[in-house]
Amino acid sequence: MPITLREVVTKALKNGIKQLANIVDPLFTWDVDHDEVLPELIKLSLCCTLPDPEHRPNMNEVLSSLVKLQTTLS
């Protein structure tokens, strides 16, 4: 049975930061604080790709989450 991209990302998230770093573009991770921001960004992306659209966050919720992540970097 084929594995979905969502399943690959979920598995990497469960296996820690090194696994996450292996599945994203290295240029993206080079400029990001892996230990704090990357897992949260991945979790947000998983929420945005939930199979049932009714369970996905709206754009205001996504923006709010991204702003919180941005303040983490500051």
C-alpha positions in Angstrom: 0.0 0.0 0.0 1.5 3.4 -1.0 2.4 5.8 1.8 1.3 9.4 1.5 3.4 12.5 1.9 1.3 13.4 5.0 2.2 10.0 6.5 5.9 10.6 5.8 5.8 14.0 7.5 3.9 12.7 10.5 6.3 9.8 10.9 9.3 12.2 10.7 7.7 14.5 13.2 7.3 11.7 15.7 11.0 10.6 15.2 12.5 14.0 16.1 14.2 17.0 14.7 16.9 15.1 12.7 14.2 13.2 10.8 12.4 16.5 10.1 15.6 18.0 8.8 15.9 15.1 6.4 12.6 15.7 4.7 12.6 19.5 4.1 14.7 21.5 1.7 18.1 22.1 3.3 18.1 25.7 2.2 14.9 26.2 4.2 16.3 24.7 7.4 19.6 26.5 7.1 17.9 29.8 8.1 15.5 28.4 10.7 16.0 27.5 14.3 15.2 23.8 14.0 14.7 23.0 17.6 11.8 25.4 18.2 10.3 26.6 14.9 10.6 23.7 12.5 8.5 21.2 14.4 5.8 23.8 15.0 5.8 24.8 11.4 5.4 21.1 10.4 2.5 20.7 12.8 0.8 23.7 11.4 1.3 22.3 7.8 -0.2 19.0 8.9 -3.3 20.8 10.3 -3.7 22.6 7.0 -3.7 19.3 5.1 -6.2 17.4 7.2 -8.4 15.3 4.9 -11.6 16.9 6.2 -11.7 20.6 5.3 -14.0 21.2 8.3 -11.1 20.3 10.6 -8.5 22.6 8.9 -7.7 26.0 10.4 -9.0 29.1 8.7 -6.5 31.6 7.3 -6.9 33.9 10.4 -5.9 31.0 12.6 -2.9 30.1 10.3 -1.8 33.7 10.3 -2.0 33.9 14.1 0.1 30.8 14.4 2.7 32.1 11.9 2.9 35.4 13.8 3.6 33.5 17.0 6.3 31.5 15.3 7.8 34.7 14.0 8.0 36.1 17.5 9.9 33.0 18.6 12.6 33.9 16.1 12.9 37.4 17.3 
